Amino acid sequence: MKITFLGTGTSQGTPLIGCNCQVCKSADNRDKRLRSSVLIDIEGQKILIDAGPDFRQQMLQAGVSKLDAILLTHEHIDHVGGLDDVRALNYINDKAVDIYAEERVQEALHKMFFYAFEAVKYPGIPEFAFHTINENNFYIDKLEIIPIRAYHYKLPIFGFRIKDFCYITDTNNIPPQEIAKMYNADILVIDALRRKPHLSHFCLHEALEIINKLKPQRAYLTHISHQLDLYITLEKELPTNVFAAYDGLVVEDL
């Protein structure tokens, strides 16, 4: 399994428009963050989790010309706003892009991208092939995907476990029965928005508490805001098995 972090930032990315803080003005590329998304290359399949507004740029930077599936955590724009750009993949591969999402998320996409679902279709619109998911495990070809139900304040969202890799973002509430699905993972990716507690995201100490409880071999922080810290500062204070992810980071499963 190869994991590529395409984006590790918040809904506004870093730098923020008009912000003059030290993180937003940093010359370190590890402090420049697109909206959160991760590409998983496993058993010959390329699986993307989330397709935010930076989807086009992320696909170009990673050299992606084919996706076997897009898994969606939830319907917020920073996680689905780039789906119009699947048009290029539709054309290259001559097929709709397979998208795995729960019914509520699909309904939101029908409203956002209404033009893709009209009876008389305009040439060149994006083509989606929806697959409805719920709390039950599902398969992409023969690859088992385990959904992890969590809550983004009051909004139900999904994280995902694929073999020994767990990815969960945009949450500060994971029920105990869902936490149980995450034990014995080699790699855990979890959001850590900032140092202060937040209404709908884990802050740094909350993310570290979850990591300490689950004890993965390696953990990576994502959905990082400019309020957390400079990368060079943050990396020095993290436990030895915990890392701040950054855009372009490639991780091989153990």
C-alpha positions, 0 to 999 in steps of 0.5 A: 500500500502506498499513501500519498497526502494530496492535501492536509489543510482545512476548509480555507487551506494555508496560507489563508487569503489576507493572513499575515501570520508566521505560518501563512507567510512561511517559506517552508512548503510543508506549511502550504496546505491544500484541502484535505485528501489522500490517494491510496494505491493498493493491489493495483487500485487507486482509491481517493478519499475526498475531492475538494476544491483543489482536486484538479491541482492535486490530480495534476501534481500526483500525475493521476490519470485513472481512479478506481474509486472516490470515497467521500467522508461527507458533503462539505464543499472542502471535501466534494467541491472539485468533483466537476473536474472528474470530467477529464477522467470521464474522457480519458477512461471513457466511463463514469467515475465510481463514487462511494457515499451515503445517501445524504451525501448523494442528495447534496451532490445532486443539488450542487452539481444539478446540471450533471443530472438533468434529463437533457445533458449538456455535452462534457458534463461530469459523469458519476456512478454512485454506490450507496454505502452505510455502516456496513463493510463494503467491497471495491472489487475484492478489497474490503472497506470498513466505514467508521462512523463519527460526528463532525459536531452533529453531522454524521461523517465516515472515516475508512479503514482499508486493511491496516490503514485508517483515515478519519478527519473532520470529527471530534466524536468517535463512538466507542464501537467505532473506535474499536474498528481502528485498533491494531492499525499500522497507520492512522491518519487523524485530524488535529485542527489547532491547539485550542478545542474546537466545536467539530474537530479534534484539537492537537491534544485530543488527537494525541489522546486517540492515538495513544489509546489506539497505539498504531505503529505510525500516526499522521496528523491532517486537516491542519490549520495555520493556528496549529504551528509551523511544521518545523516547530510542531514536528519537534514536540510530537511523540516518536511515532506521530508525524505532521502530514504535509502535502506531497508526503508519500507513506509506504505501509509497513 
